[in-house]
């Protein structure tokens, strides 16, 4: 067994997994798994820089995570940063801050590396050997990965729930024109993904990250967010369509009223749900298999 700490810092959230990894059996035993909405990518699409307040929110979460890692005595730490920090001109400020707090330098990985971690984390436990499309809908980007046991093709495109919301939504609820603008960006990004990833050939769609798991929680009618019920749930296309439509027509108060809705997702969930819906329409699958295990688990396995 190796006790590892994996940190995934994205555009909208930062997450920690402390686990015991046993490469001999392929088991990953969670000791602590947590998520904090920090909105690191606030304004990056417009300014090209990480905002000071966004950096401070992220550093506050890092200080909390450092205490958890110390408590559990993790032997190895790996900190992976994705879309927002890839795009920012002042990412050195981010790197220095993380290094000071956690003692490790964040690795600003490529979209292809992000895709590989996501695929490993999401599919390692799934039965069967069919062709799978793993879709990781993040805050700033979405990763498309196709493969059986290993990655065969991958593409990262710049559509995420935070990026699309900041780019297009000015009203609450969004106007039909704003929704149409989001949809146009998504369709153009899907065209790009299809240039290198045969997304329509997959027999199973596996959906990852907060937008997908939140849609699943709503579809399952959960009174509170329950990852054990969400993990490996299968949500039909018709439910995703109905939920996406309802979220885009709801105002802030109505979206926040969903008992399983994280407060940090209230403003961006409409765009995230629309990304999932558009993907399902494009590839024609009847359902999405929802996974709570994702890039974070892939990072943990990379350490082990």
N, C-alpha and C positions, 0 to 999 in steps of 0.2 A: 504493500500500500504506500502511496505517496500522497501527502496532504498538500493540496494546491489551492491557490487563490487566483481566480480569474476575474478580471474587471473588463467590462465592455462599456466604453464611453461613446455614445452616439450623439445625434443632433438634438434629441429631445430628452433622453434619459441616460443615466449611468447606473450600471448594475454590477452586483458582486455575487460570486459563487465561491464559497469555501467548501471543498469536498475531498473525500478520500477516493483516490483513483486506483483501481486494480487492473492494470493492463492484461494480466493473465486471464481474468474472467470477463473483462469488458464491462465491469460494473463501476458506476460512479455514484458514491453515496453522499448525498447532500448533508452538510453540517449547517450551512447558513446560505440562504439565497434571498437577496433583497434588491429593490429598485427604488431610485429616487429621480423624480422629474426635475431636471436642472435647466432645460432649454438652452443648452450650450450654443446651439445654432441660431439663437435670437438675432435676427437682422443680418446674418452672414450673406444671404442671397443678395441683399441690397448694398451692404457696405464692404463686403469682402474681408471683414475683421470680426474677431470675437469681442463681444461687448464686455466691458469691465464687470458689470453686474452678473453677467452670465458666467464669467470666469470665477467670480467669488462664490456663486451658488455651487459650482462644480467642485471647487476646492473645499467647501464646507462638507460636501458629501464624501470627498476623499479622506478628510480627517476622521469622519465617522467610520469609514471602511477600514482605515488603518487600525483603529481600536479593535474592530471585530477580528481582523486578521491576526493581530497580536494575541487576542484572547484565545483563539483556536490553535495558535502555533503553526500556521501554514509554513511549509518548508520552502516553497517556491511561489513567486508571484509573477503574473504576466498581465500587463495593462495594455489593452488594445483600443485605439481610437479610430473612429471611422469618419463619416462624411464631412461633418462641420469642420473638424480640425484639419482635414485634407485641404479644404478650400480656403482657409483663413491665412491672411498675410502675416498676422502676428501670432502664429502658432507656437513660436519659440517661448512666448510668455506662458502659454499653457504647459509646454513641456517642462519648463523650469519649475513651475508651481507643483506639478505632480511629483517630480523628482524630489523636491524638498519635503513633501508630505509623506510619500510612500517609499521613497528610497529606490524606486525603479523608474526608468524612463519610459513614457508611453510610446508605443509603436504605432505610428500613423500608417496603417496598412492600406494596400491598394484594394480596389473593388473586387479584383479576382481573389485575393487572399480572404477578404470578408466573405465572399461566396463559398469558398472551400470550408471555412470554419462553420458557417451556417449549415451547409449540407451534412457535414460530419455530425454536428450536434443534433440535428433534426431527424436523421435517418438511422442512426446507429441501433436504436431499439425496435425499429419498425419491422414486422414480419414480411416475408415475401421478397422477391427480387425483380419486381417490375420496374419499368422506366418511370422515374419520379421527377416532377418539377417542384423544386423547393423555392418558395417566394418569401423573401424577408423584407417586409414593408417597414422601413425606418422613418425617421424624421426628415432626413435630407435626401435619401436615396432608397432605391429598391433593388435588391439583388435577385437575379433569376439564375437558377442552377439546375441543370439536367444531368441525371446519371442513374446508374443502377447501384453498384456497391461504391463506386468512386465518381468524382466529378468528371463529366465528359465535355461539358460546355458551360460557360458562365458569362454573365454580363451584368454590370452595375449601371443603372441609369438614374439621372437626377430627378426622380419624382419621389417625394416623401410627404408625409402628412403636414409637417411644419413648413417645408419649402412651398408646397402648393397653397397652403392657407395664407401664408404671408404674401405670396405673389399675387393672389387673386381675390381673396375675400375681404370686403370692406363693409359688409352689412351682416346683421344677425337677425334672422337666418340669412344665408347667402341668397342673392337674387338668381333667377334662372340664367342670366347672362354670365354671372360669376361661376356657377356650376358648369355651364357649357365651356367656359375658358379652362377650367380644371380638367374637364373631360378631354378637351383638345390636346392639352399637354400630355395627359396619360396615354392617349392613342398614339401620339408622335413618339413617345418613349417606348411603347410596345413595338412599334415599327423598328426602332433601333435595336431593341433586344432580339427581335426575330432575325436580324441580319447575321447573328452569330450563334444564337441558341434556338434549337428546334423545339420551341415551347409547345407546339400543337401535337408533338409525338408522344408526350408523356401520358401514361395511363392513370397516374395519381397526382393530384395537386396537394402539396403540403404547405400550409401557411404559417408564418412565424411572426412574432413581435406583437407589440401592444395593440395596434389597430385591429389585427386579426383576432387576438384573444379577447378583446373587448366586444367585438361583434359576436363572438361565440358565447360570451357570458350573457349578452342580451338575448341571443337566440335560445339559450337554455333556460332563460327566465330565472337566473340566480339572484338570490336575495343579498348575496355578498360575493366578492370575487373569490372563487375557489379553484385554484390551479389543478387540483386532483380531478375535478369534474371536467374542466376545460381540456386537459391534456388528452389527445387522441380522440376528441369528440369529432363528429362528422356533421358539418352544417350544410344543408341543401342549398342549391343556387337560389331557389325561390325565397328562402329566409334571408339570405344575404341581400337580395334585391330589395325586399321589403324594409329591412333594417337600414340599408343605405339611404333609401328614399326618405324614410322617416327622420333620420338624423339630419339630412340636408334641409328638411323643411322645419325642423325644430329650432327654437331659440336656445340661448345659453341655459336658462333656467330649466327648460324641458330636458335638454341633454344631461344636465347635471343631476336630474332626478333619478336617473337609472341607478339602482343601488350598487351595481358592480362597476360603475364608472369612476376611474381615478380622476381626481380634480385636475390634474395636469393634462389630461387628454380631452377635456370637455370642448376646448376651442378648436382642436385639430382632428377629432374623430370623424367628422363628416368627410373630409378629404381622404383620410385613410381608408374608410369603408368604400369609397368610390373607386379607389385604386384596386382593392380586392375584387369588387364587382366587375370592373372593366377587364381584369385578367381572366376571370371565370368566363365572361362572355367571349373573349378572344379565343380561348382554347377549347371552349365547349364542354367543360367538365360538369357533371351533375352535382358535385359536392366538393368541399374543401376539408381535408384532414388537418385539424388544428394541433400544433405542437407547442408545448411550453418549453421544450428543450430546443436550443437554437445556437446562435453564435457563441454564447457564453459557455455552453457545454463543449463546443468544439475547441474553444480556447483552453479549457481545462484539460481536455484530452491531449492537446498539443504540448502542454507542459509535462504531462505524465509520460 
